[in-house]
Amino acid sequence: MYRLNVVGCGKVGRVLAAALWRGEGISEISVCNRSLMSTRASQEFVGAGRICQSVQELPEADLWLVGAQDSQLVGLDETLAQLASLRAGQIVFHCSGAYPSSLLRLVREKGAAVASFHPIQSFADPARALDSFRGTLCSVEGDPRAYEVLSDLFGRVGAQVFRISSEQKLICHAGHVFASNYLVVVLDAARRLYEQVGMSDEISRACIESLARGALMNVSYMGTDRALTGPVARGDVELVRAQHDALGLIPKNSDGFDPRALYAILARAATDIAERRGEVDSAALRDLRELLRVGNES
Ligand SMILES: NC(=O)c1ccc[n+]([C@@H]2O[C@H](COP(=O)([O-])OP(=O)(O)OC[C@H]3O[C@@H](n4cnc5c(N)ncnc54)[C@H](OP(=O)(O)O)[C@@H]3O)[C@@H](O)[C@H]2O)c1
């Protein structure tokens, strides 16, 4: 059984602490946020935990979950490294998807095993995130002992834990940004084009949901190469040309939205997939690349 300290028990911290508490690996929890009110709310959410008014009040623990925002991590590393209660052999981890465990340099110098533990889901609604925590993918990067303990503890409460190296961390996070954030950007471009042609909000949402759902299902069944459909995948150069030209006729928006340029970038990337798949002839691939080449957007 492990004693757990949570420094920064916000959206992510409280879900992870509550998930661990529901399992059988944690004997006691202590919690500390910046404000006492927020610490009380965290304790209530977790359903357990001693409330500490400052980091200095935190007791000795086997595991330290540093769930503060990324911008706070370096400062907290300094603070934690000065605590008498933080000793060699303990495990300290933060939850940033972008930054590596080496952010906890001073704590590691004190002999703690450090890790970054990144749950790959949105915690905007902690209650929902907790309810659906089983199956959550979590990447861990850092010291081997920290990986061993975290993968065991979180694995026991249903997380799918996998290891990544420090060097891979930032690139892996960029992958998450494409799979999540930029997917939204692409769907927003669709929404704006539908708006442009006067489609109702209701129909627009329905089109986006139906098409995006279908594409996602295909990606998960067949992988990205085989899931790509549409004019580039068919090598239909004339249709790509017509769409590219039509988008150029839409008056430029004051917020800089430029659907033609976005279309060209994505269609170039689609051409690469079509080439990999080997179903479009080389003349069509050449024509697509010529049509979509950089500088041809406007
Ligand atoms: N949100 C997500 O969907 C998500 C997903 C995966 C990973 N992450 C990562 O998880 C980490 C936490 O994000 P979050 O969204 O949970 O942040 P959050 O909801 O803003 O919570 C941060 C918590 O840290 C506390 N805190 C900040 N500085 C502190 C300090 N010096 N001492 C003690 N407590 C401190 C805050 O206390 P107060 O409440 O008193 O201000 C707050 O409770 C970040 O590294 C983030 O990148 C987030």
The ligand as an ORCA input file, in Angstrom:
! r2SCAN-3c Opt
* xyz 0 1
  N      -7.028     19.336    -18.344
  C      -6.774     18.300    -19.105
  O      -7.646     17.841    -19.859
  C      -5.419     17.640    -19.046
  C      -5.241     16.387    -19.684
  C      -4.019     15.728    -19.563
  C      -2.983     16.330    -18.826
  N      -3.170     17.560    -18.247
  C      -2.056     18.109    -17.443
  O      -2.411     17.966    -16.063
  C      -1.819     19.035    -15.293
  C      -2.888     19.736    -14.508
  O      -3.847     20.301    -15.390
  P      -5.325     20.608    -14.872
  O      -6.147     20.859    -16.102
  O      -5.764     19.575    -13.906
  O      -5.087     21.986    -14.097
  P      -6.086     22.724    -13.113
  O      -7.448     22.143    -13.166
  O      -5.902     24.179    -13.339
  O      -5.514     22.360    -11.670
  C      -4.275     22.760    -11.215
  C      -4.286     22.672     -9.702
  O      -2.968     22.937     -9.234
  C      -3.064     23.765     -8.110
  N      -1.800     24.499     -7.983
  C      -1.214     25.341     -8.863
  N      -0.063     25.820     -8.389
  C       0.089     25.246     -7.169
  C       1.079     25.362     -6.156
  N       2.150     26.164     -6.324
  N       0.929     24.647     -5.023
  C      -0.154     23.837     -4.858
  N      -1.129     23.704     -5.752
  C      -1.002     24.394     -6.909
  C      -4.248     24.650     -8.354
  O      -4.711     25.152     -7.124
  P      -5.910     26.226     -6.999
  O      -7.154     25.464     -7.397
  O      -5.912     26.605     -5.559
  O      -5.556     27.328     -7.951
  C      -5.218     23.666     -9.031
  O      -5.989     23.004     -8.060
  C      -1.092     19.928    -16.298
  O       0.254     19.513    -16.336
  C      -1.784     19.604    -17.612
  O      -0.941     19.831    -18.723
  C      -4.358     18.215    -18.331
*
